[in-house]
Amino acid sequence: MLSALAPFDMTFSGLRVSDEFGKRSAEIAAIKVQAPDRVQPSGNVSFEESLERLEASREAFVQMRTAMATHDLSGSRFPHPFLGELTASEWLMVAGGHEMRHIKQIERQLAELRQ
């Protein structure tokens, strides 16, 4: 069922990220982190509903991407629990990277189960 989801397109022309963001992103990619309680899975959402929510979120990002590429998004920053203060551009990059992180976790789990 995972193969039904196309990889998230992280090409955001015109969006800039800081050197600090790149450094912190590389650091977090290599470690296991615990998500804050507010975003922990509750177990109350079906797999199908989770996929539907993911697809709706992707569609929203795709619709925003064009409009966001025409604005300077570097002025406002919003906190991320592990990466620090991020610009809107950096938050968009986190969305795609976060999804890929989970896909790789699932692939590792599947590989272990198949052994």
Backbone bond lengths (Angstrom), bond angles and torsions (degrees), N, CA, C in turn:
res aa  C-N    CA-C-N  psi(-1)  N-CA   C-N-CA  omega(-1)  CA-C   N-CA-C  phi
1 M - - - 1.442 - - 1.528 111.31 -
2 L 1.336 117.20 -29.81 1.459 119.84 178.30 1.517 112.01 -61.81
3 S 1.308 116.92 -32.32 1.458 119.22 -178.30 1.523 112.06 -65.70
4 A 1.338 117.86 -14.17 1.458 120.73 178.30 1.525 111.33 -69.91
5 L 1.325 117.13 -18.40 1.455 121.19 179.90 1.524 109.55 -94.38
6 A 1.306 116.31 123.56 1.458 120.22 176.09 1.527 108.46 -73.71
7 P 1.334 118.53 150.25 1.457 119.84 177.38 1.522 111.17 -57.41
8 F 1.318 116.27 141.63 1.462 121.46 179.17 1.520 109.02 -66.16
9 D 1.305 117.23 130.20 1.465 122.50 -179.14 1.521 108.87 -81.48
10 M 1.341 117.16 111.74 1.455 121.29 -178.07 1.521 112.33 -98.89
11 T 1.314 119.15 20.60 1.457 121.53 177.35 1.513 108.48 -91.74
12 F 1.289 115.79 104.09 1.456 122.21 -178.57 1.522 107.91 -115.96
13 S 1.310 117.01 89.14 1.454 119.59 -178.10 1.523 109.81 -61.58
14 G 1.311 115.29 135.23 1.451 120.96 178.30 1.517 114.17 87.81
15 L 1.316 119.53 -10.67 1.455 121.38 179.72 1.524 108.84 -91.57
16 R 1.321 115.41 134.80 1.458 120.41 -177.40 1.520 110.42 -113.46
17 V 1.330 115.01 148.64 1.454 121.02 174.04 1.520 108.18 -125.89
18 S 1.323 116.07 152.03 1.459 121.03 -178.17 1.525 111.13 -81.49
19 D 1.323 115.80 161.37 1.461 120.63 175.44 1.527 109.83 -62.40
20 E 1.324 116.61 -37.45 1.468 121.44 179.16 1.530 110.53 -62.08
21 F 1.324 116.44 -40.03 1.464 120.17 177.87 1.522 110.15 -61.65
22 G 1.329 116.70 -44.91 1.464 120.34 178.98 1.518 111.76 -60.49
23 K 1.323 116.45 -42.48 1.466 121.34 -179.93 1.529 110.41 -64.79
24 R 1.316 117.38 -48.62 1.468 120.62 -178.60 1.527 111.44 -66.34
25 S 1.322 117.13 -36.22 1.465 120.65 178.19 1.521 111.05 -62.72
26 A 1.324 116.38 -41.10 1.467 120.27 178.45 1.520 110.87 -65.44
27 E 1.333 116.87 -39.24 1.466 120.81 179.64 1.527 111.35 -64.44
28 I 1.319 116.99 -46.55 1.464 120.68 -176.26 1.518 111.79 -70.77
29 A 1.330 117.28 -25.28 1.463 120.46 -179.53 1.522 111.73 -64.96
30 A 1.329 116.38 -25.28 1.459 120.76 -174.61 1.528 113.76 -96.58
31 I 1.324 118.21 0.87 1.465 119.93 -176.85 1.521 111.20 -127.13
32 K 1.328 115.11 160.02 1.457 121.02 174.62 1.525 107.46 -91.20
33 V 1.318 116.43 132.26 1.461 120.63 179.77 1.529 109.29 -123.90
34 Q 1.313 114.83 153.50 1.462 121.53 177.54 1.524 107.90 -99.62
35 A 1.314 116.27 122.57 1.466 120.48 179.01 1.522 109.95 -68.09
36 P 1.328 117.49 147.72 1.473 120.17 175.86 1.528 110.67 -59.81
37 D 1.324 116.29 153.88 1.467 121.63 -178.37 1.522 113.19 -52.04
38 R 1.340 117.19 -38.39 1.463 120.36 -174.37 1.532 113.52 -64.01
39 V 1.342 117.04 -17.53 1.466 119.88 179.74 1.527 112.71 -118.60
40 Q 1.329 117.11 11.37 1.459 120.81 176.03 1.524 109.61 -69.08
41 P 1.326 117.54 141.12 1.468 119.48 176.32 1.526 110.60 -60.14
42 S 1.313 115.71 137.71 1.469 120.57 -178.46 1.519 111.75 -91.82
43 G 1.336 116.79 -19.77 1.454 120.02 -175.27 1.513 112.32 82.09
44 N 1.338 117.17 1.94 1.460 121.85 -178.02 1.521 113.45 -98.23
45 V 1.330 117.39 3.61 1.458 121.51 -178.12 1.527 108.12 -116.07
46 S 1.320 116.80 130.47 1.458 120.67 -179.37 1.532 110.39 -69.80
47 F 1.318 115.75 160.46 1.455 121.59 176.77 1.525 110.12 -58.10
48 E 1.324 116.03 -44.81 1.465 121.04 -179.41 1.520 111.06 -61.24
49 E 1.327 116.60 -43.85 1.470 119.75 179.56 1.524 110.84 -66.07
50 S 1.324 116.77 -37.34 1.469 120.16 176.85 1.523 110.80 -60.52
51 L 1.330 116.97 -44.30 1.462 120.22 178.10 1.524 111.55 -63.97
52 E 1.330 116.84 -39.35 1.470 120.41 177.68 1.529 110.58 -62.75
53 R 1.317 117.19 -42.62 1.472 121.04 178.83 1.524 110.91 -64.70
54 L 1.329 116.13 -40.90 1.463 120.31 178.37 1.521 110.48 -61.65
55 E 1.320 116.74 -45.27 1.467 120.69 179.80 1.525 110.90 -63.81
56 A 1.333 118.33 -40.80 1.466 121.54 178.27 1.530 110.51 -63.81
57 S 1.319 116.23 -39.73 1.464 120.35 178.08 1.525 110.77 -64.27
58 R 1.312 116.85 -42.62 1.468 121.17 177.24 1.518 111.28 -59.49
59 E 1.319 115.93 -45.97 1.466 120.39 -179.68 1.525 110.39 -60.07
60 A 1.321 116.94 -40.81 1.470 120.67 179.09 1.530 110.25 -62.58
61 F 1.343 117.21 -42.42 1.461 120.50 178.40 1.518 111.37 -63.73
62 V 1.316 117.15 -42.48 1.466 120.97 179.88 1.524 109.77 -61.03
63 Q 1.320 117.08 -42.18 1.457 121.01 179.93 1.524 111.84 -67.37
64 M 1.329 117.35 -34.11 1.466 121.18 -179.55 1.516 112.62 -78.29
65 R 1.318 116.72 -28.42 1.462 121.07 -170.98 1.524 112.61 -55.13
66 T 1.307 118.36 -48.54 1.466 121.35 -177.75 1.520 110.88 -61.29
67 A 1.323 116.15 -47.12 1.465 119.56 -179.88 1.520 111.28 -64.41
68 M 1.321 117.36 -40.01 1.463 120.46 -177.54 1.518 111.97 -69.12
69 A 1.315 118.07 -31.12 1.462 121.08 -178.55 1.524 112.04 -66.90
70 T 1.322 117.63 -16.62 1.464 120.60 -178.47 1.532 112.36 -93.85
71 H 1.318 117.78 1.08 1.472 121.87 -178.28 1.526 110.62 -121.97
72 D 1.319 115.45 151.68 1.461 120.66 173.33 1.522 107.55 -80.21
73 L 1.319 116.37 111.30 1.460 121.67 -175.61 1.525 112.49 -102.05
74 S 1.311 117.21 13.08 1.462 120.33 -174.24 1.520 113.80 -85.88
75 G 1.330 117.88 -12.46 1.459 120.23 -174.75 1.511 115.34 -76.64
76 S 1.295 118.22 -38.45 1.460 121.33 -178.22 1.517 110.14 -97.01
77 R 1.317 114.87 141.43 1.462 120.50 179.42 1.523 109.29 -128.00
78 F 1.327 114.80 147.37 1.453 121.63 -179.30 1.526 107.73 -134.15
79 P 1.339 118.11 140.11 1.470 120.30 -173.74 1.528 113.66 -73.21
80 H 1.326 114.47 142.43 1.463 123.94 171.48 1.533 104.95 -117.57
81 P 1.331 118.72 138.34 1.469 119.85 -174.42 1.527 115.23 -61.98
82 F 1.309 119.39 -22.92 1.459 121.32 -178.74 1.522 113.62 -118.84
83 L 1.319 117.19 -27.90 1.458 120.82 -175.08 1.522 113.84 -98.03
84 G 1.313 117.27 -6.12 1.459 120.36 179.55 1.521 112.03 84.66
85 E 1.318 116.13 -156.12 1.463 122.42 -177.78 1.526 109.72 -74.49
86 L 1.337 116.51 121.15 1.468 121.61 -177.99 1.517 111.25 -118.24
87 T 1.326 115.54 148.28 1.460 120.80 172.47 1.530 108.44 -78.67
88 A 1.307 116.50 169.30 1.463 120.39 177.04 1.522 110.61 -60.61
89 S 1.327 117.57 -39.08 1.464 121.62 177.54 1.524 110.62 -59.47
90 E 1.318 115.51 -44.55 1.459 119.70 -179.19 1.530 111.33 -67.15
91 W 1.330 117.30 -36.20 1.470 120.22 176.20 1.527 110.73 -62.09
92 L 1.320 117.93 -37.67 1.464 120.19 176.96 1.528 110.65 -63.66
93 M 1.318 116.42 -40.02 1.455 119.91 178.20 1.527 110.81 -66.44
94 V 1.322 116.84 -37.73 1.462 120.92 178.02 1.524 110.41 -61.19
95 A 1.316 117.45 -39.04 1.469 120.71 -178.48 1.528 110.99 -58.13
96 G 1.309 116.97 -48.12 1.464 120.30 179.11 1.517 112.34 -67.91
97 G 1.313 116.43 -41.89 1.463 120.21 178.83 1.516 112.29 -65.55
98 H 1.307 116.49 -37.45 1.471 121.38 179.53 1.528 110.27 -63.47
99 E 1.308 115.18 -43.74 1.461 119.56 178.77 1.530 110.38 -62.17
100 M 1.315 117.18 -44.62 1.463 120.43 179.99 1.527 111.04 -64.21
101 R 1.305 117.19 -35.90 1.466 121.29 177.70 1.527 110.17 -58.95
102 H 1.328 116.17 -45.66 1.467 119.98 179.62 1.529 111.81 -68.73
103 I 1.305 117.50 -37.39 1.470 119.89 177.68 1.525 109.96 -61.31
104 K 1.323 117.32 -42.80 1.464 120.64 178.81 1.532 111.17 -65.43
105 Q 1.336 117.25 -37.45 1.467 120.26 176.35 1.528 110.36 -61.73
106 I 1.311 116.28 -44.56 1.470 120.99 179.78 1.525 110.34 -63.62
107 E 1.318 116.97 -42.66 1.463 120.45 179.26 1.528 111.22 -62.26
108 R 1.344 117.27 -39.67 1.469 120.06 177.85 1.532 110.78 -64.61
109 Q 1.329 116.10 -43.01 1.468 120.25 178.57 1.525 111.40 -62.34
110 L 1.323 117.03 -43.53 1.465 120.82 178.01 1.531 110.98 -62.01
111 A 1.315 116.66 -41.63 1.469 120.36 179.51 1.529 110.49 -62.78
112 E 1.321 117.42 -40.98 1.466 120.56 177.23 1.518 111.73 -64.36
113 L 1.312 117.36 -41.32 1.463 121.44 179.98 1.524 112.19 -65.80
114 R 1.316 116.98 -31.04 1.456 121.76 -177.63 1.521 113.32 -81.43
115 Q 1.313 118.10 -10.69 1.475 121.49 -178.37 1.500 110.89 -76.79
